[in-house]
Amino acid sequence: MIREFRIKILAFEYNEQIHGKREKCIQFQLQKLFARLQLKFLQTEKTDGLTNSFNWGYTELSEQHDIQELCRILFDILNDKSDWINELFGGLLSSVVECSECKNKSERVDSFLDIPLPVISECT
C-alpha cells in the first residue's frame, strides 16, 4: 500500500453534517479498517463496513471484482471529496496520431488515475 494514501485516510476527519452517516461514508469505513489493521486487533479483519458503504447489493457482492475496478470506484468517490487522489495517483498522458499519407498530426492530452497495461503471454 502507498504510505501517503494510508496517511491521508488515517488523517480523515469525519463530520456527519458533511459526510453523512458513518455506515455510508466510504472514507470513514476505510479509515476504520486501516486503523484496525494497523493496531492488529485480530488476525483477520472483516470488510463488511467498507463494502456496505459502497451501497452494493447482493448481486454486486456476489460478483468478483478486480482491483482496477475497485480502485476506479474508490478513487472516483474519494476524488469527488478531495483533490489529494490526483496528487498521489494522477498524471497526464499525451498521445500523438500522425496520418501516414498527409503527415498531419493530432495531439491529445488526457488525465489518468491508472494506466491499463495489456499483458501478452506466449504459449509454449
N, C-alpha and C positions, 0 to 999 in steps of 0.2 A: 504494500500500500504506500502511496506517496505521503510522506511525512506532513507536508504542508496541507494536504487535504484533510488528514486526521486532525491537525491542529485547528483548522478553520471550523470543522464540525464540532469539536470539543469546546471551542470558544463561543459557539452559537448561544445567544441569549433569547430564550423563549419568552414570548409575550402573547397571552391569549387574545388580546384585542387585535393584535397584528397577524398572528399565525393561526388563529382558530383553536379548536380543541386539540389537546395533546395527542389523542388517538389518531387524528387525521393529519398531523404535522410531520411530514417526512423528515425534516431536519431534526426535530426533537427525537423521533424514534431512532434515527441513525445515530444521533449523539448518545442516546441511552444504550444502544447496542455497543458502540465503540467503548464507552465507559465501562460497561460490564466486561467486555473482552480485555480491556487494559487492566482492570482490577482483578480479573480472573476469579470471579465468584464461583464459577462452575467450570468443569472440564469442557463442556459444550454450552452454547447459548442458543435459545430459540430465537427465531426471526419473525415470529407471528406479529409483533407490534409493527415492525417495518413493513411487512407485506400487507398488513391490514391498512396501513396509512396510504398505500398506493391505490386503494379502492378497487382492488382486484377481487372479482367474484370467484366462485368455484371453478369456472371454466379457465380463467387466466392462471389460477393457482395450480390447476392440474396439468397445464401445458408446460413443456420445457422451454425455458428462455435462455438465450445465450448471453454472455457477459456484455457483448457490444449493445444488444438491445436494452439490457438493464441500465448500462451506463448512459445511453441516449435518453432514456426516460428520466433517470435520476438527474442528469446534467441539465436537461430542459427545465425540469422543475426547479432545481437549485439556481439556474441561471436567471429564471424569472424573478427570483427573490433577491439576488445579489450579483455583483459583477466579478467576483473572485474566481468563478469557474473558468471564465475566459482567460483570466490572468494565468491560471495554473495549467490549463489544458488546451487553450485556444491557439490558433495560428492562422496564417493566410496561405492559400495555395494559389499560385499563379500558373495558368495554363495558356499555351500559345498554339493556335491551329494555323497552319500555313497551307494555302492552296498549291498543289503541285504544278498546276498549269500557269496561273497568273502571278503566283508568289505573294498574293495578298495575305496579310496576317491579321488574325483576330486574337486579341488578348482578353483574358478574363481572370479576375481575382475573386476567390471565394473564401469565406471564413470556414473553419472546421473545428470540431472538438475531438474528432477521431479520424484516423486515416485507415480505411479498409485496405488490407493488402492481400491479394489473392495468393494462395499457396498452391503451387502445382507440384505434384509428385509424379515421378515416372514409375511405372510398373516394371518390375524386373522379372 
